[in-house]
Amino acid sequence: MDRAFLIGKKIYLRPFDIDDLEGNYLQWVNDGEILQHLASNAFPKTKEDLSNYVNNILSDNSYVFFAVIEKSTETHIGNVKIGPINWIDRRTAYGRMMSKESWGKGYGSEVLKLIIQYVFDTLNLNRIIDYAVSDNIASIKSNVKVGMEIEGTIEEYVFKNGEYKSVTILGLTKEKYINKKQETINR
């Protein structure tokens, strides 16, 4: 496992490298099927655009950026970004982008489980939040499966495929994380 930082059952997370731009990442950010589930990326991206974005994230200590690697094949199957981190209020958001080939295999939930543990147990933050386009049922289910709670909806928040779509807000506090972890131990 190349520079494994967080290790799960089927995947591990390692630091994202500029060299990862040579892989499938550019294809993912320009794939309409992947983008339909994200609340961003309305414009096509060039390699230079993506390189600038990644360099900005990697040079900003309010972000943590990981490549998601499938353990059995050592294949880069996605990315996950934590941030921006508000170090005073001890809160953050996260975003994940997974290759279509990895969908439906539980990798997204495993990524989020690792991220939640890292956010609370290592970074000592108090809250994590996600915004999911409301018709992205798989993402919402994945969030809820690992303990995130639906906190509300922002109506007609993003414009996708010719229509305004709502966004579901999901969140988890450190106290609820600790309680859920304790419930699991006591089972």
Summary of the structure (lengths in Angstrom):
residues: 187
radius of gyration: 16.2
end to end distance: 32.0
largest distance: 50.5
contacts: 542
relative contact order: 0.14
helix: 36%
strand: 33%
